[in-house]
Amino acid sequence: MKNALAPVAALLIGVAILLTGQGLLGTLLPVRAGLESFSTLAIGIMGGTYFLGFTLGCVKGGELVKNVGHVRVFAAITALASATPLAHGLLINPWAWSVFRTMTGFCVAVLFVVIESWLNDRATNDNRGIVFSTYVMITLSMMAVGQMMTLLYYPGDLQVFTVASVLVSLAAIPVVLSKSPSPEPRSVSTSICDDCSGSRPPAHWRNGRSAYSRTSSVAAKSSWWSHPSVQRSASSRL
């Protein structure tokens, strides 16, 4: 287990610190919104905009990693993610918070793309289960720890937002200073297959149909398959 986790230890430490800050921020915001007498609709919109940003991050995260690399994307997006908690604390407005939550969702999604693609690249078929189970355990545990940190200060003050910002900022240090090699950016194809653009069906589809035809010829020797109605139905499907 030690040998499996050593190549990604710095990344997992960064993940632990990062998700502690995110767990703190995610619990703090609805509590503070209630103290500021935000409407239920405004609080719901804030929650929805987070997932809007998360969706955008899922769409653009792979492109960022491909063009810039894992370490630089992690450092840059962590810097942006650490700025949003302070922005929440400095500007108390439900619509501004919706914009900030969109930014946070985008940052979190891109960071997940970086983290999980990095872990997948470093893991082997023999230790992939250990690596990802440890990652999931850290994710859930540290988010719970972050939620409990809302008790450190009164949520109506700026201190809790500052703590969340500091934690997110610190997450970049072990990753940026790690001596472990980062994955090489790879081109990612968004199409189902390389030859789908032509007029002919792709090769694996043609081979699959051919294999199905051969199987059908063998199956036709059975008595139920040789029934005329079954044969006509099978021919129409092919």
C-alpha positions as CSV (number, residue, x, y, z in Angstrom):
1,M,0.0,0.0,0.0
2,K,2.9,2.4,0.8
3,N,4.4,1.8,-2.6
4,A,1.1,2.4,-4.3
5,L,0.4,5.8,-2.6
6,A,4.0,7.2,-2.6
7,P,3.9,8.5,-6.2
8,V,0.6,10.5,-5.4
9,A,1.2,11.3,-1.8
10,A,1.7,15.0,-2.4
11,L,-1.4,15.2,-4.5
12,L,-3.5,13.5,-1.9
13,I,-2.2,15.9,0.8
14,G,-3.2,18.8,-1.5
15,V,-6.6,17.2,-2.0
16,A,-7.1,16.8,1.8
17,I,-6.4,20.5,2.4
18,L,-8.4,21.7,-0.6
19,L,-11.6,19.7,0.3
20,T,-11.4,20.8,3.9
21,G,-11.7,24.4,2.7
22,Q,-14.5,23.5,0.3
23,G,-16.4,21.6,2.9
24,L,-16.1,24.6,5.2
25,L,-17.3,27.1,2.5
26,G,-20.2,24.9,1.3
27,T,-21.6,24.7,4.9
28,L,-20.9,28.3,5.8
29,L,-22.7,30.0,2.9
30,P,-26.3,28.8,3.5
31,V,-25.8,29.6,7.2
32,R,-24.5,33.1,6.5
33,A,-27.3,33.6,3.9
34,G,-29.9,32.8,6.5
35,L,-28.3,35.3,8.9
36,E,-28.4,37.9,6.2
37,S,-32.1,37.2,5.6
38,F,-31.6,36.1,2.0
39,S,-34.8,34.7,0.5
40,T,-35.3,31.0,0.1
41,L,-35.4,31.5,-3.7
42,A,-32.1,33.4,-3.6
43,I,-30.4,30.6,-1.6
44,G,-31.8,28.0,-4.0
45,I,-30.4,30.0,-7.0
46,M,-27.0,30.1,-5.3
47,G,-27.0,26.4,-4.9
48,G,-28.1,25.9,-8.6
49,T,-25.4,28.2,-10.0
50,Y,-22.7,26.1,-8.3
51,F,-23.7,23.2,-10.4
52,L,-23.9,25.4,-13.5
53,G,-20.3,26.3,-12.9
54,F,-19.5,22.6,-12.2
55,T,-21.0,21.6,-15.5
56,L,-18.9,24.2,-17.3
57,G,-15.8,23.0,-15.5
58,C,-16.5,19.4,-16.6
59,V,-16.7,20.5,-20.2
60,K,-13.6,22.7,-20.2
61,G,-11.4,21.0,-17.7
62,G,-10.0,18.4,-20.0
63,E,-9.1,21.1,-22.6
64,L,-7.3,23.2,-20.0
65,V,-5.3,20.2,-18.8
66,K,-4.4,19.3,-22.4
67,N,-3.2,22.8,-23.3
68,V,-1.5,23.8,-20.1
69,G,-0.7,20.7,-18.0
70,H,-1.8,19.3,-14.7
71,V,0.5,21.3,-12.3
72,R,-0.2,24.7,-13.9
73,V,-3.9,24.2,-14.1
74,F,-4.0,23.0,-10.5
75,A,-2.0,26.0,-9.3
76,A,-4.0,28.6,-11.3
77,I,-7.5,27.2,-10.5
78,T,-6.6,26.8,-6.8
79,A,-5.7,30.5,-6.8
80,L,-9.0,31.4,-8.3
81,A,-10.8,29.1,-5.9
82,S,-9.1,30.7,-2.9
83,A,-10.2,34.1,-4.0
84,T,-14.0,33.3,-4.0
85,P,-14.4,32.7,-0.2
86,L,-12.9,36.2,0.4
87,A,-15.2,37.7,-2.3
88,H,-18.2,36.2,-0.5
89,G,-17.2,37.7,2.8
90,L,-16.5,41.1,1.3
91,L,-19.6,41.5,-0.9
92,I,-22.8,40.4,0.8
93,N,-25.3,40.3,-2.0
94,P,-27.3,37.2,-3.2
95,W,-26.7,37.9,-6.9
96,A,-23.0,38.5,-6.4
97,W,-22.8,35.3,-4.4
98,S,-24.5,33.4,-7.3
99,V,-21.7,34.6,-9.6
100,F,-19.1,33.5,-7.0
101,R,-20.7,30.1,-6.6
102,T,-20.6,29.7,-10.4
103,M,-16.9,30.4,-10.2
104,T,-16.5,28.0,-7.3
105,G,-18.3,25.2,-9.1
106,F,-16.2,25.7,-12.2
107,C,-13.0,25.6,-10.1
108,V,-14.0,22.5,-8.2
109,A,-14.9,20.6,-11.4
110,V,-11.6,21.5,-13.1
111,L,-9.7,20.5,-10.0
112,F,-11.5,17.1,-9.9
113,V,-10.5,16.6,-13.6
114,V,-6.9,17.4,-12.7
115,I,-6.8,15.2,-9.6
116,E,-8.6,12.2,-10.9
117,S,-6.8,12.1,-14.3
118,W,-3.5,12.5,-12.4
119,L,-4.4,9.6,-10.1
120,N,-5.5,7.4,-13.0
121,D,-2.3,8.1,-14.8
122,R,-0.1,7.2,-11.9
123,A,-2.0,4.2,-10.8
124,T,-1.5,0.7,-12.3
125,N,-4.1,-2.1,-12.7
126,D,-2.6,-3.7,-9.6
127,N,-3.0,-0.8,-7.2
128,R,-5.8,1.3,-8.8
129,G,-8.3,0.1,-6.2
130,I,-6.1,1.1,-3.3
131,V,-5.3,4.5,-4.8
132,F,-8.9,5.5,-5.6
133,S,-10.4,4.1,-2.4
134,T,-7.9,6.2,-0.4
135,Y,-8.8,9.2,-2.5
136,V,-12.5,8.7,-1.9
137,M,-11.9,8.2,1.9
138,I,-9.9,11.4,2.0
139,T,-12.5,13.3,0.0
140,L,-15.4,12.4,2.3
141,S,-13.5,12.6,5.5
142,M,-12.0,16.0,4.9
143,M,-15.2,17.6,3.7
144,A,-16.8,16.5,6.9
145,V,-13.9,18.0,8.9
146,G,-14.4,21.2,7.0
147,Q,-18.1,21.3,7.8
148,M,-17.3,21.0,11.5
149,M,-14.9,24.0,11.2
150,T,-17.9,26.3,10.9
151,L,-17.9,26.2,14.7
152,L,-14.5,27.9,15.0
153,Y,-15.9,31.4,14.6
154,Y,-19.3,33.2,14.5
155,P,-20.5,32.7,10.9
156,G,-21.6,36.3,10.7
157,D,-18.0,37.5,10.7
158,L,-15.3,37.4,8.0
159,Q,-12.9,35.1,9.9
160,V,-14.5,31.9,8.7
161,F,-14.3,33.0,5.0
162,T,-10.7,33.8,5.6
163,V,-10.0,30.3,7.0
164,A,-11.6,28.7,4.0
165,S,-9.5,30.9,1.6
166,V,-6.3,30.0,3.5
167,L,-7.0,26.3,3.4
168,V,-7.7,26.4,-0.4
169,S,-4.5,28.4,-1.0
170,L,-2.3,26.0,1.1
171,A,-3.6,23.1,-1.0
172,A,-1.4,24.2,-4.0
173,I,1.9,24.0,-2.0
174,P,2.4,20.2,-1.8
175,V,1.4,19.7,-5.4
176,V,3.6,22.5,-6.9
177,L,6.6,21.6,-4.8
178,S,6.3,17.8,-5.3
179,K,9.2,15.9,-7.0
180,S,6.9,13.3,-8.3
181,P,6.4,13.5,-12.1
182,S,3.1,14.8,-13.3
183,P,1.3,13.2,-16.3
184,E,2.1,14.4,-19.7
185,P,-0.8,16.3,-21.4
186,R,-2.5,14.1,-24.0
187,S,-4.8,14.9,-26.8
188,V,-8.3,13.8,-26.0
189,S,-10.7,12.9,-28.8
190,T,-14.3,13.9,-28.4
191,S,-15.6,11.7,-31.1
192,I,-16.8,8.1,-30.5
193,C,-14.3,6.8,-33.0
194,D,-11.7,8.0,-35.4
195,D,-13.5,6.9,-38.6
196,C,-17.0,8.0,-37.8
197,S,-16.7,11.0,-40.1
198,G,-16.8,8.9,-43.2
199,S,-19.8,7.6,-45.1
200,R,-19.0,4.0,-44.2
201,P,-19.8,2.6,-40.7
202,P,-16.7,2.3,-38.4
203,A,-14.7,-0.8,-38.6
204,H,-15.6,-2.2,-35.2
205,W,-19.3,-1.7,-36.1
206,R,-18.8,-3.6,-39.4
207,N,-16.9,-6.4,-37.7
208,G,-19.6,-6.6,-35.0
209,R,-22.3,-7.0,-37.6
210,S,-20.2,-9.6,-39.5
211,A,-19.8,-11.5,-36.3
212,Y,-23.5,-11.3,-35.6
213,S,-24.2,-12.6,-39.1
214,R,-21.9,-15.6,-38.5
215,T,-23.5,-16.3,-35.2
216,S,-26.9,-16.1,-36.9
217,S,-25.9,-18.7,-39.5
218,V,-25.0,-21.1,-36.7
219,A,-28.1,-20.4,-34.7
220,A,-30.2,-21.0,-37.8
221,K,-29.5,-24.7,-37.6
222,S,-31.7,-24.9,-34.5
223,S,-35.3,-25.8,-35.1
224,W,-36.9,-22.7,-33.5
225,W,-34.6,-20.4,-35.5
226,S,-35.5,-22.0,-38.8
227,H,-39.1,-21.0,-38.4
228,P,-40.0,-18.6,-41.4
229,S,-41.4,-15.8,-39.2
230,V,-38.3,-15.7,-37.1
231,Q,-36.0,-15.7,-40.2
232,R,-38.0,-12.8,-41.7
233,S,-37.7,-10.8,-38.5
234,A,-34.0,-11.4,-38.2
235,S,-33.3,-10.5,-41.9
236,S,-35.2,-7.2,-41.5
237,R,-33.1,-6.3,-38.5
238,L,-29.8,-7.0,-40.4
